[in-house]
Amino acid sequence: MEEPSDGGSGRGARIAVIVGAAIVLISLCCCAGAVAAVVTWGDDAYRRLTHERGDTVAVGQAGRDGVFEFTVGRVDCGVAQIGDSFVNQTAVGQFCLAELSIQNVGKRPATFADALQRAYAPDGDRYAADSAAGILANSEQQLFQNQINPGNRVTGVVVYDIPRDSRIAELELHESEHTAGLRVKA
């Protein structure tokens, strides 16, 4: 009497090999992606992935985020209106103006975007920059969406419209959305 052949064990081995190869391929792709992120963004990618916060400096001190070296000259709040008699904008609450100097200390051009710059109240409330008011405040030089070449420095004002009864305790300045950010105590 013939014993039945076990054709299923050959098929099971093939499936196991295919699944194992797929796992190895996926692992290699993940490693390649991590290496590409570190090569492209360097330490900034590592900080972002590990949720590490950037450096902290005081007003008047220089600090880096990515290829930008930021210096906040001062932060003035309580401004009700920005612009001139022909074109102006009134604050919903109060405008706070952060005077910035930005130097590209890297080896590649980088774009400064005011939309990436955040302000924080003492209680942790986060405020976004008001780009329209920023255009009016920087009539001499457009700071926003400005590509800065290596070695060049630009200055300007980032404007925040915050509640009248609040103040800015800290700024968080970014070269890009992929960087950890520089904290500036106001």
C-alpha positions as CSV (number, residue, x, y, z in Angstrom):
1,M,0.0,0.0,0.0
2,E,1.3,3.4,-0.9
3,E,1.7,6.1,1.6
4,P,0.1,9.4,0.7
5,S,2.7,12.1,-0.3
6,D,2.9,15.1,1.8
7,G,2.9,17.8,-0.8
8,G,1.9,20.5,1.7
9,S,5.2,20.6,3.5
10,G,7.0,21.9,0.4
11,R,4.5,24.6,0.0
12,G,4.8,25.6,3.7
13,A,8.5,25.9,3.4
14,R,8.2,28.1,0.3
15,I,5.7,30.4,2.1
16,A,8.1,30.6,5.1
17,V,11.0,31.6,2.9
18,I,8.9,34.3,1.1
19,V,7.6,35.8,4.4
20,G,11.2,35.7,5.8
21,A,12.5,37.5,2.7
22,A,9.8,40.1,2.9
23,I,10.7,40.8,6.6
24,V,14.4,41.2,5.7
25,L,13.5,43.5,2.8
26,I,11.3,45.7,4.9
27,S,14.0,45.9,7.6
28,L,16.6,46.9,5.0
29,C,14.3,49.6,3.6
30,C,13.7,51.0,7.2
31,C,17.4,51.1,7.8
32,A,18.1,52.8,4.5
33,G,15.4,55.4,5.3
34,A,17.0,56.2,8.6
35,V,20.4,56.5,7.1
36,A,19.0,58.8,4.3
37,A,17.3,61.0,7.0
38,V,20.6,61.4,9.0
39,V,22.6,62.1,5.8
40,T,20.0,64.7,4.6
41,W,19.2,66.4,7.9
42,G,22.1,65.3,10.1
43,D,21.7,65.9,13.9
44,D,18.4,67.8,13.3
45,A,16.7,64.6,12.0
46,Y,18.0,62.7,15.1
47,R,16.7,65.4,17.4
48,R,13.3,65.4,15.7
49,L,13.0,61.7,15.8
50,T,13.9,61.5,19.5
51,H,11.8,64.5,20.4
52,E,14.9,66.2,21.7
53,R,14.5,70.0,22.2
54,G,16.9,72.4,20.7
55,D,19.2,74.8,22.6
56,T,17.9,77.6,24.8
57,V,19.4,81.2,24.8
58,A,18.4,84.6,26.2
59,V,17.4,87.7,24.2
60,G,20.6,89.2,22.8
61,Q,22.4,85.8,22.6
62,A,23.1,84.0,19.3
63,G,21.9,80.4,18.9
64,R,21.7,77.9,16.1
65,D,18.9,75.8,14.6
66,G,19.9,74.0,11.4
67,V,22.0,76.3,9.2
68,F,20.6,79.5,10.8
69,E,22.2,81.4,13.6
70,F,19.4,83.5,15.2
71,T,19.8,86.5,17.5
72,V,16.7,88.1,19.0
73,G,17.4,91.7,19.6
74,R,14.2,92.4,21.6
75,V,10.6,91.6,22.0
76,D,8.1,94.5,22.3
77,C,4.4,93.9,23.0
78,G,1.5,96.4,23.4
79,V,1.5,97.6,19.8
80,A,-2.1,98.3,18.6
81,Q,-1.5,98.9,14.9
82,I,1.2,98.2,12.3
83,G,1.7,100.0,9.0
84,D,1.4,103.6,7.8
85,S,-1.5,105.9,7.3
86,F,-2.3,104.3,3.9
87,V,-1.9,100.6,4.6
88,N,-2.2,99.3,8.1
89,Q,-3.5,96.4,10.3
90,T,-5.0,96.6,13.7
91,A,-4.3,93.9,16.3
92,V,-7.2,91.7,17.5
93,G,-5.4,91.7,20.9
94,Q,-2.0,93.3,20.8
95,F,1.0,92.9,18.5
96,C,4.3,91.6,19.8
97,L,7.3,92.4,17.6
98,A,10.3,90.1,17.8
99,E,13.4,91.8,16.2
100,L,15.5,89.1,14.6
101,S,18.9,88.8,13.0
102,I,19.4,85.6,10.9
103,Q,22.7,84.4,9.4
104,N,23.1,81.4,7.3
105,V,26.2,79.7,8.8
106,G,25.8,76.6,6.6
107,K,27.0,75.6,3.2
108,R,23.6,75.6,1.3
109,P,20.9,78.2,0.7
110,A,18.0,78.0,3.1
111,T,14.6,79.7,3.2
112,F,13.4,81.6,6.3
113,A,9.7,81.1,6.8
114,D,7.9,83.2,9.5
115,A,5.1,80.5,9.6
116,L,7.6,78.2,11.4
117,Q,8.4,80.7,14.2
118,R,6.3,80.2,17.4
119,A,5.8,82.2,20.5
120,Y,4.7,80.9,23.9
121,A,2.9,82.6,26.8
122,P,4.0,81.9,30.4
123,D,1.1,79.4,30.7
124,G,2.3,77.5,27.6
125,D,-0.3,78.9,25.1
126,R,1.3,78.8,21.7
127,Y,1.0,81.7,19.2
128,A,1.6,81.7,15.4
129,A,3.3,84.5,13.5
130,D,1.0,87.0,11.8
131,S,2.4,87.0,8.2
132,A,0.2,89.8,7.0
133,A,1.3,92.1,9.8
134,G,4.9,91.0,9.3
135,I,4.8,92.2,5.7
136,L,3.7,95.6,6.9
137,A,6.3,95.7,9.7
138,N,9.1,94.8,7.3
139,S,8.4,97.3,4.5
140,E,12.2,97.9,4.0
141,Q,13.2,94.3,3.6
142,Q,10.9,91.3,3.2
143,L,12.0,88.7,5.8
144,F,9.4,86.1,5.1
145,Q,9.9,83.3,2.6
146,N,13.4,84.8,2.1
147,Q,16.1,82.5,0.7
148,I,19.3,83.2,2.5
149,N,22.6,82.2,0.9
150,P,25.5,80.9,3.0
151,G,27.3,83.7,4.8
152,N,24.5,86.2,4.4
153,R,22.6,87.9,7.2
154,V,19.1,89.4,7.2
155,T,17.3,91.3,9.8
156,G,13.6,91.9,10.4
157,V,10.6,91.6,12.6
158,V,8.4,88.6,13.3
159,V,4.9,89.8,14.4
160,Y,2.5,87.9,16.7
161,D,-1.1,89.0,17.5
162,I,-1.7,87.8,21.1
163,P,-4.4,88.5,23.7
164,R,-4.1,91.9,25.4
165,D,-3.6,90.4,28.8
166,S,-0.8,88.1,27.8
167,R,2.9,88.3,27.1
168,I,5.6,86.3,25.3
169,A,7.8,84.3,27.6
170,E,9.6,82.3,25.0
171,L,10.2,82.1,21.2
172,E,10.8,78.9,19.3
173,L,12.8,79.6,16.1
174,H,13.2,77.1,13.3
175,E,15.3,76.8,10.1
176,S,12.8,74.2,8.8
177,E,9.9,72.1,10.0
178,H,12.4,69.2,10.4
179,T,14.6,70.9,13.0
180,A,14.4,70.8,16.8
181,G,14.1,74.6,17.1
182,L,16.0,77.2,19.1
183,R,14.3,78.4,22.3
184,V,14.7,82.0,23.2
185,K,13.7,83.2,26.7
186,A,12.0,86.6,26.3
